[in-house]
């Protein structure tokens, strides 16, 4: 019984992780579309800094 609960919890955590990762990827793709005037200078600044 305990093993079943642990497996269920880990599956839930993995699902949340995959959802979070997909949201991060979507953010990366959507940011240039939503903030076109801001994205170009900020990207240049980040490249210059690192």
C-alpha distance matrix in Angstrom:
0.0 3.8 5.4 5.1 6.4 8.7 10.0 10.6 12.5 14.4 15.4 16.7 18.6 20.1 21.2 22.8 24.5 26.0 27.2 28.7 30.4 31.8 33.2 34.8 36.4 37.6 39.1 41.0 42.4 43.3 44.8 48.0 48.4 48.1 50.0 52.7 55.4 53.1 51.0 54.0 55.4 52.1 51.1 54.5 54.0 50.6 52.1 55.1 52.9 50.7
3.8 0.0 3.8 5.4 5.1 6.2 8.6 9.8 10.6 12.4 14.2 15.4 16.6 18.4 20.0 21.2 22.6 24.5 25.8 26.9 28.6 30.4 31.6 32.9 34.7 36.2 37.4 39.1 40.9 41.8 43.0 46.3 46.9 46.5 48.2 50.9 53.5 51.0 49.0 51.9 53.1 49.7 48.8 52.1 51.4 48.0 49.6 52.4 50.1 47.9
5.4 3.8 0.0 3.8 5.4 5.0 6.1 8.5 9.8 10.5 12.1 14.1 15.3 16.3 18.2 19.9 20.9 22.5 24.3 25.5 26.7 28.5 30.2 31.4 32.8 34.5 35.9 37.4 39.1 40.2 41.6 44.7 45.4 45.3 47.0 49.5 52.2 49.8 47.5 50.3 51.7 48.3 47.1 50.4 49.9 46.4 47.8 50.7 48.6 46.1
5.1 5.4 3.8 0.0 3.8 5.5 5.1 6.1 8.6 10.0 10.5 12.3 14.3 15.3 16.4 18.4 19.9 21.1 22.6 24.3 25.7 27.0 28.6 30.3 31.6 32.9 34.6 36.3 37.7 38.7 40.3 43.4 43.8 43.7 45.7 48.1 51.0 48.8 46.6 49.4 51.0 47.7 46.6 50.0 49.7 46.3 47.7 50.8 48.8 46.5
6.4 5.1 5.4 3.8 0.0 3.8 5.5 5.0 6.1 8.6 9.8 10.5 12.3 14.2 15.3 16.5 18.3 20.0 21.1 22.5 24.3 25.8 27.0 28.6 30.4 31.5 32.9 34.8 36.4 37.1 38.5 41.8 42.3 41.8 43.7 46.4 49.0 46.7 44.7 47.7 49.1 45.8 44.9 48.4 47.8 44.5 46.1 49.1 47.0 44.9
8.7 6.2 5.0 5.5 3.8 0.0 3.8 5.4 5.1 6.2 8.6 9.8 10.6 12.2 14.2 15.3 16.4 18.4 20.0 20.9 22.4 24.4 25.7 26.8 28.6 30.2 31.4 33.0 34.8 35.8 37.0 40.2 41.0 40.7 42.3 44.9 47.5 45.1 42.9 45.7 47.0 43.6 42.7 46.0 45.4 42.0 43.5 46.4 44.2 42.0
10.0 8.6 6.1 5.1 5.5 3.8 0.0 3.8 5.5 5.2 6.1 8.6 9.9 10.5 12.2 14.2 15.2 16.5 18.4 19.8 20.9 22.5 24.3 25.6 27.0 28.5 30.1 31.6 33.1 34.3 35.9 38.9 39.5 39.5 41.3 43.7 46.5 44.3 41.9 44.7 46.2 43.0 41.7 45.1 44.8 41.4 42.7 45.7 43.8 41.5
10.6 9.8 8.5 6.1 5.0 5.4 3.8 0.0 3.8 5.5 5.1 6.3 8.7 9.9 10.6 12.4 14.3 15.5 16.6 18.4 20.0 21.2 22.7 24.4 25.9 27.0 28.6 30.5 31.8 32.7 34.4 37.5 37.9 37.6 39.7 42.2 45.0 42.9 40.8 43.7 45.3 42.1 41.1 44.6 44.3 41.0 42.5 45.7 43.8 41.7
12.5 10.6 9.8 8.6 6.1 5.1 5.5 3.8 0.0 3.8 5.4 5.0 6.2 8.6 9.8 10.6 12.3 14.3 15.3 16.4 18.3 20.0 21.0 22.5 24.4 25.7 26.8 28.7 30.4 31.2 32.5 35.8 36.3 35.9 37.7 40.3 43.0 40.6 38.6 41.6 43.0 39.6 38.8 42.3 41.8 38.5 40.2 43.1 41.1 39.1
14.4 12.4 10.5 10.0 8.6 6.2 5.2 5.5 3.8 0.0 3.8 5.3 5.0 6.1 8.5 9.8 10.4 12.3 14.2 15.1 16.3 18.3 19.8 20.9 22.5 24.2 25.5 27.0 28.7 29.9 31.1 34.2 35.1 34.9 36.6 39.0 41.7 39.3 37.0 39.8 41.2 37.9 36.8 40.2 39.8 36.3 37.8 40.8 38.9 36.6
15.4 14.2 12.1 10.5 9.8 8.6 6.1 5.1 5.4 3.8 0.0 3.8 5.5 5.1 6.1 8.6 9.8 10.6 12.3 14.1 15.3 16.6 18.4 19.9 21.1 22.5 24.3 25.9 27.2 28.3 30.0 33.0 33.5 33.5 35.5 37.8 40.7 38.7 36.3 39.1 40.9 37.7 36.5 39.9 39.9 36.5 37.9 41.1 39.5 37.2
16.7 15.4 14.1 12.3 10.5 9.8 8.6 6.3 5.0 5.3 3.8 0.0 3.8 5.4 5.1 6.2 8.6 10.0 10.6 12.2 14.2 15.4 16.5 18.4 20.1 21.0 22.5 24.5 25.9 26.6 28.2 31.4 31.8 31.4 33.5 36.0 38.8 36.7 34.6 37.6 39.3 36.1 35.2 38.8 38.6 35.4 37.1 40.2 38.5 36.6
18.6 16.6 15.3 14.3 12.3 10.6 9.9 8.7 6.2 5.0 5.5 3.8 0.0 3.8 5.4 5.1 6.1 8.7 9.8 10.4 12.2 14.2 15.2 16.4 18.4 19.8 20.9 22.6 24.5 25.3 26.5 29.7 30.5 30.2 31.8 34.3 37.0 34.6 32.5 35.4 36.8 33.5 32.6 36.1 35.7 32.4 34.1 37.1 35.2 33.3
20.1 18.4 16.3 15.3 14.2 12.2 10.5 9.9 8.6 6.1 5.1 5.4 3.8 0.0 3.8 5.4 5.0 6.2 8.6 9.7 10.5 12.3 14.2 15.2 16.5 18.3 19.8 21.2 22.7 24.1 25.5 28.4 29.3 29.4 31.1 33.3 36.2 34.0 31.5 34.2 35.9 32.8 31.5 34.9 34.9 31.5 32.8 36.0 34.4 32.2
21.2 20.0 18.2 16.4 15.3 14.2 12.2 10.6 9.8 8.5 6.1 5.1 5.4 3.8 0.0 3.8 5.4 5.2 6.2 8.6 9.9 10.7 12.3 14.3 15.4 16.5 18.3 20.1 21.3 22.2 24.1 27.1 27.4 27.5 29.6 31.8 34.8 32.9 30.6 33.5 35.4 32.4 31.3 34.8 35.0 31.8 33.3 36.6 35.2 33.3
22.8 21.2 19.9 18.4 16.5 15.3 14.2 12.4 10.6 9.8 8.6 6.2 5.1 5.4 3.8 0.0 3.8 5.5 5.1 6.0 8.5 9.9 10.5 12.3 14.3 15.2 16.3 18.4 20.0 20.6 22.0 25.3 25.8 25.4 27.3 29.8 32.6 30.5 28.4 31.5 33.1 30.0 29.2 32.8 32.6 29.6 31.3 34.5 32.9 31.3
24.5 22.6 20.9 19.9 18.3 16.4 15.2 14.3 12.3 10.4 9.8 8.6 6.1 5.0 5.4 3.8 0.0 3.8 5.4 5.0 6.1 8.6 9.8 10.5 12.3 14.1 15.2 16.6 18.5 19.7 20.8 23.9 24.9 24.8 26.3 28.6 31.4 29.1 26.7 29.5 31.1 27.9 26.8 30.3 30.2 26.9 28.5 31.7 30.1 28.2
26.0 24.5 22.5 21.1 20.0 18.4 16.5 15.5 14.3 12.3 10.6 10.0 8.7 6.2 5.2 5.5 3.8 0.0 3.8 5.4 5.0 6.1 8.6 9.8 10.5 12.2 14.1 15.4 16.6 18.1 19.8 22.5 23.2 23.6 25.5 27.5 30.5 28.7 26.1 28.7 30.8 27.9 26.4 30.0 30.3 27.2 28.4 31.8 30.7 28.7
27.2 25.8 24.3 22.6 21.1 20.0 18.4 16.6 15.3 14.2 12.3 10.6 9.8 8.6 6.2 5.1 5.4 3.8 0.0 3.8 5.5 5.2 6.2 8.7 9.9 10.5 12.2 14.4 15.4 16.1 17.9 21.0 21.3 21.3 23.4 25.7 28.7 27.0 24.7 27.7 29.7 26.9 25.9 29.6 29.9 27.0 28.6 32.0 30.9 29.3
28.7 26.9 25.5 24.3 22.5 20.9 19.8 18.4 16.4 15.1 14.1 12.2 10.4 9.7 8.6 6.0 5.0 5.4 3.8 0.0 3.8 5.5 5.1 6.3 8.7 9.8 10.5 12.5 14.4 15.0 16.1 19.4 20.2 19.9 21.5 24.0 26.7 24.6 22.4 25.4 27.1 24.1 23.2 26.9 26.8 23.9 25.7 28.9 27.6 26.1
30.4 28.6 26.7 25.7 24.3 22.4 20.9 20.0 18.3 16.3 15.3 14.2 12.2 10.5 9.9 8.5 6.1 5.0 5.5 3.8 0.0 3.8 5.4 5.0 6.3 8.6 9.8 10.7 12.6 14.1 15.3 18.1 19.3 19.6 21.1 23.0 25.9 23.9 21.2 23.9 25.8 22.8 21.4 25.0 25.3 22.2 23.5 26.9 25.9 24.1
31.8 30.4 28.5 27.0 25.8 24.4 22.5 21.2 20.0 18.3 16.6 15.4 14.2 12.3 10.7 9.9 8.6 6.1 5.2 5.5 3.8 0.0 3.8 5.4 5.1 6.1 8.5 9.9 10.6 12.0 14.1 16.7 17.2 17.8 19.8 21.6 24.8 23.3 20.7 23.3 25.7 23.2 21.7 25.4 26.1 23.3 24.5 28.1 27.4 25.9
33.2 31.6 30.2 28.6 27.0 25.7 24.3 22.7 21.0 19.8 18.4 16.5 15.2 14.2 12.3 10.5 9.8 8.6 6.2 5.1 5.4 3.8 0.0 3.8 5.4 5.0 6.1 8.6 9.8 10.1 11.8 14.9 15.3 15.2 17.2 19.5 22.5 20.8 18.6 21.7 23.8 21.2 20.3 24.1 24.5 22.0 23.7 27.1 26.3 25.2
34.8 32.9 31.4 30.3 28.6 26.8 25.6 24.4 22.5 20.9 19.9 18.4 16.4 15.2 14.3 12.3 10.5 9.8 8.7 6.3 5.0 5.4 3.8 0.0 3.8 5.4 5.0 6.3 8.8 9.8 10.4 13.4 14.8 14.9 16.1 18.2 21.0 18.9 16.4 19.3 21.2 18.3 17.2 20.9 21.2 18.5 20.2 23.5 22.6 21.4
36.4 34.7 32.8 31.6 30.4 28.6 27.0 25.9 24.4 22.5 21.1 20.1 18.4 16.5 15.4 14.3 12.3 10.5 9.9 8.7 6.3 5.1 5.4 3.8 0.0 3.8 5.4 5.1 6.4 8.6 10.1 12.3 13.5 14.5 16.0 17.4 20.6 19.0 16.1 18.5 20.9 18.5 16.8 20.4 21.4 18.8 19.8 23.4 23.1 21.7
37.6 36.2 34.5 32.9 31.5 30.2 28.5 27.0 25.7 24.2 22.5 21.0 19.8 18.3 16.5 15.2 14.1 12.2 10.5 9.8 8.6 6.1 5.0 5.4 3.8 0.0 3.8 5.4 5.1 5.9 8.4 10.8 11.1 11.9 14.1 15.7 19.1 18.0 15.4 18.2 20.8 18.8 17.5 21.2 22.3 20.2 21.5 25.0 24.9 23.9
39.1 37.4 35.9 34.6 32.9 31.4 30.1 28.6 26.8 25.5 24.3 22.5 20.9 19.8 18.3 16.3 15.2 14.1 12.2 10.5 9.8 8.5 6.1 5.0 5.4 3.8 0.0 3.8 5.4 5.0 5.7 9.0 9.9 9.9 11.4 13.6 16.5 14.9 12.6 15.8 18.0 15.6 14.9 18.7 19.4 17.4 19.2 22.4 22.1 21.6
41.0 39.1 37.4 36.3 34.8 33.0 31.6 30.5 28.7 27.0 25.9 24.5 22.6 21.2 20.1 18.4 16.6 15.4 14.4 12.5 10.7 9.9 8.6 6.3 5.1 5.4 3.8 0.0 3.8 5.7 5.6 7.6 9.6 10.6 11.4 12.6 15.6 14.0 11.0 13.5 15.9 13.7 12.2 15.9 17.0 14.8 16.1 19.6 19.6 18.8
42.4 40.9 39.1 37.7 36.4 34.8 33.1 31.8 30.4 28.7 27.2 25.9 24.5 22.7 21.3 20.0 18.5 16.6 15.4 14.4 12.6 10.6 9.8 8.8 6.4 5.1 5.4 3.8 0.0 3.8 5.8 6.6 7.5 9.5 11.1 11.8 15.3 14.6 11.7 13.9 17.0 15.5 13.9 17.3 19.1 17.3 18.2 21.7 22.2 21.6
43.3 41.8 40.2 38.7 37.1 35.8 34.3 32.7 31.2 29.9 28.3 26.6 25.3 24.1 22.2 20.6 19.7 18.1 16.1 15.0 14.1 12.0 10.1 9.8 8.6 5.9 5.0 5.7 3.8 0.0 3.8 5.6 5.2 6.2 8.6 10.0 13.5 13.0 10.9 13.7 16.6 15.3 14.6 18.1 19.5 18.3 19.7 22.9 23.3 23.2
44.8 43.0 41.6 40.3 38.5 37.0 35.9 34.4 32.5 31.1 30.0 28.2 26.5 25.5 24.1 22.0 20.8 19.8 17.9 16.1 15.3 14.1 11.8 10.4 10.1 8.4 5.7 5.6 5.8 3.8 0.0 3.8 5.4 5.3 5.9 7.9 10.8 9.6 7.5 10.8 13.3 11.7 11.4 15.0 16.1 15.1 16.9 19.8 20.1 20.4
48.0 46.3 44.7 43.4 41.8 40.2 38.9 37.5 35.8 34.2 33.0 31.4 29.7 28.4 27.1 25.3 23.9 22.5 21.0 19.4 18.1 16.7 14.9 13.4 12.3 10.8 9.0 7.6 6.6 5.6 3.8 0.0 3.8 5.6 5.4 5.3 8.7 8.5 5.9 8.2 11.4 10.8 10.1 13.2 15.1 14.6 15.8 18.6 19.7 20.1
48.4 46.9 45.4 43.8 42.3 41.0 39.5 37.9 36.3 35.1 33.5 31.8 30.5 29.3 27.4 25.8 24.9 23.2 21.3 20.2 19.3 17.2 15.3 14.8 13.5 11.1 9.9 9.6 7.5 5.2 5.4 3.8 0.0 3.8 5.8 5.8 9.6 10.4 8.9 11.2 14.4 14.2 13.8 16.7 18.6 18.4 19.6 22.3 23.4 23.9
48.1 46.5 45.3 43.7 41.8 40.7 39.5 37.6 35.9 34.9 33.5 31.4 30.2 29.4 27.5 25.4 24.8 23.6 21.3 19.9 19.6 17.8 15.2 14.9 14.5 11.9 9.9 10.6 9.5 6.2 5.3 5.6 3.8 0.0 3.8 6.1 9.0 9.3 9.0 12.0 14.4 13.9 14.5 17.5 18.7 18.6 20.5 22.9 23.6 24.5
50.0 48.2 47.0 45.7 43.7 42.3 41.3 39.7 37.7 36.6 35.5 33.5 31.8 31.1 29.6 27.3 26.3 25.5 23.4 21.5 21.1 19.8 17.2 16.1 16.0 14.1 11.4 11.4 11.1 8.6 5.9 5.4 5.8 3.8 0.0 3.8 5.8 5.5 5.8 8.9 10.9 10.5 11.7 14.4 15.4 15.8 17.8 19.9 20.7 22.0
52.7 50.9 49.5 48.1 46.4 44.9 43.7 42.2 40.3 39.0 37.8 36.0 34.3 33.3 31.8 29.8 28.6 27.5 25.7 24.0 23.0 21.6 19.5 18.2 17.4 15.7 13.6 12.6 11.8 10.0 7.9 5.3 5.8 6.1 3.8 0.0 3.8 5.6 5.3 6.9 9.6 10.4 11.0 13.1 14.9 15.7 17.0 19.0 20.5 21.8
55.4 53.5 52.2 51.0 49.0 47.5 46.5 45.0 43.0 41.7 40.7 38.8 37.0 36.2 34.8 32.6 31.4 30.5 28.7 26.7 25.9 24.8 22.5 21.0 20.6 19.1 16.5 15.6 15.3 13.5 10.8 8.7 9.6 9.0 5.8 3.8 0.0 3.8 5.8 6.4 7.7 9.4 11.0 12.2 13.6 15.3 16.8 18.0 19.6 21.5
53.1 51.0 49.8 48.8 46.7 45.1 44.3 42.9 40.6 39.3 38.7 36.7 34.6 34.0 32.9 30.5 29.1 28.7 27.0 24.6 23.9 23.3 20.8 18.9 19.0 18.0 14.9 14.0 14.6 13.0 9.6 8.5 10.4 9.3 5.5 5.6 3.8 0.0 3.8 5.8 6.0 6.3 8.7 10.4 11.0 12.4 14.5 15.8 16.7 18.7
51.0 49.0 47.5 46.6 44.7 42.9 41.9 40.8 38.6 37.0 36.3 34.6 32.5 31.5 30.6 28.4 26.7 26.1 24.7 22.4 21.2 20.7 18.6 16.4 16.1 15.4 12.6 11.0 11.7 10.9 7.5 5.9 8.9 9.0 5.8 5.3 5.8 3.8 0.0 3.8 5.8 5.3 6.0 8.6 9.9 10.4 12.1 14.1 15.2 16.6
54.0 51.9 50.3 49.4 47.7 45.7 44.7 43.7 41.6 39.8 39.1 37.6 35.4 34.2 33.5 31.5 29.5 28.7 27.7 25.4 23.9 23.3 21.7 19.3 18.5 18.2 15.8 13.5 13.9 13.7 10.8 8.2 11.2 12.0 8.9 6.9 6.4 5.8 3.8 0.0 3.8 5.6 5.3 6.3 8.7 10.0 10.7 12.4 14.4 15.8
55.4 53.1 51.7 51.0 49.1 47.0 46.2 45.3 43.0 41.2 40.9 39.3 36.8 35.9 35.4 33.1 31.1 30.8 29.7 27.1 25.8 25.7 23.8 21.2 20.9 20.8 18.0 15.9 17.0 16.6 13.3 11.4 14.4 14.4 10.9 9.6 7.7 6.0 5.8 3.8 0.0 3.8 5.4 5.0 6.1 8.6 9.9 10.4 12.2 14.5
52.1 49.7 48.3 47.7 45.8 43.6 43.0 42.1 39.6 37.9 37.7 36.1 33.5 32.8 32.4 30.0 27.9 27.9 26.9 24.1 22.8 23.2 21.2 18.3 18.5 18.8 15.6 13.7 15.5 15.3 11.7 10.8 14.2 13.9 10.5 10.4 9.4 6.3 5.3 5.6 3.8 0.0 3.8 5.4 5.0 6.1 8.6 9.7 10.4 12.4
51.1 48.8 47.1 46.6 44.9 42.7 41.7 41.1 38.8 36.8 36.5 35.2 32.6 31.5 31.3 29.2 26.8 26.4 25.9 23.2 21.4 21.7 20.3 17.2 16.8 17.5 14.9 12.2 13.9 14.6 11.4 10.1 13.8 14.5 11.7 11.0 11.0 8.7 6.0 5.3 5.4 3.8 0.0 3.8 5.4 5.1 6.2 8.5 9.8 10.8
54.5 52.1 50.4 50.0 48.4 46.0 45.1 44.6 42.3 40.2 39.9 38.8 36.1 34.9 34.8 32.8 30.3 30.0 29.6 26.9 25.0 25.4 24.1 20.9 20.4 21.2 18.7 15.9 17.3 18.1 15.0 13.2 16.7 17.5 14.4 13.1 12.2 10.4 8.6 6.3 5.0 5.4 3.8 0.0 3.8 5.5 5.1 6.1 8.6 10.2
54.0 51.4 49.9 49.7 47.8 45.4 44.8 44.3 41.8 39.8 39.9 38.6 35.7 34.9 35.0 32.6 30.2 30.3 29.9 26.8 25.3 26.1 24.5 21.2 21.4 22.3 19.4 17.0 19.1 19.5 16.1 15.1 18.6 18.7 15.4 14.9 13.6 11.0 9.9 8.7 6.1 5.0 5.4 3.8 0.0 3.8 5.5 5.0 6.1 8.8
50.6 48.0 46.4 46.3 44.5 42.0 41.4 41.0 38.5 36.3 36.5 35.4 32.4 31.5 31.8 29.6 26.9 27.2 27.0 23.9 22.2 23.3 22.0 18.5 18.8 20.2 17.4 14.8 17.3 18.3 15.1 14.6 18.4 18.6 15.8 15.7 15.3 12.4 10.4 10.0 8.6 6.1 5.1 5.5 3.8 0.0 3.8 5.4 5.1 6.3
52.1 49.6 47.8 47.7 46.1 43.5 42.7 42.5 40.2 37.8 37.9 37.1 34.1 32.8 33.3 31.3 28.5 28.4 28.6 25.7 23.5 24.5 23.7 20.2 19.8 21.5 19.2 16.1 18.2 19.7 16.9 15.8 19.6 20.5 17.8 17.0 16.8 14.5 12.1 10.7 9.9 8.6 6.2 5.1 5.5 3.8 0.0 3.8 5.5 5.5
55.1 52.4 50.7 50.8 49.1 46.4 45.7 45.7 43.1 40.8 41.1 40.2 37.1 36.0 36.6 34.5 31.7 31.8 32.0 28.9 26.9 28.1 27.1 23.5 23.4 25.0 22.4 19.6 21.7 22.9 19.8 18.6 22.3 22.9 19.9 19.0 18.0 15.8 14.1 12.4 10.4 9.7 8.5 6.1 5.0 5.4 3.8 0.0 3.8 5.7
52.9 50.1 48.6 48.8 47.0 44.2 43.8 43.8 41.1 38.9 39.5 38.5 35.2 34.4 35.2 32.9 30.1 30.7 30.9 27.6 25.9 27.4 26.3 22.6 23.1 24.9 22.1 19.6 22.2 23.3 20.1 19.7 23.4 23.6 20.7 20.5 19.6 16.7 15.2 14.4 12.2 10.4 9.8 8.6 6.1 5.1 5.5 3.8 0.0 3.8
50.7 47.9 46.1 46.5 44.9 42.0 41.5 41.7 39.1 36.6 37.2 36.6 33.3 32.2 33.3 31.3 28.2 28.7 29.3 26.1 24.1 25.9 25.2 21.4 21.7 23.9 21.6 18.8 21.6 23.2 20.4 20.1 23.9 24.5 22.0 21.8 21.5 18.7 16.6 15.8 14.5 12.4 10.8 10.2 8.8 6.3 5.5 5.7 3.8 0.0
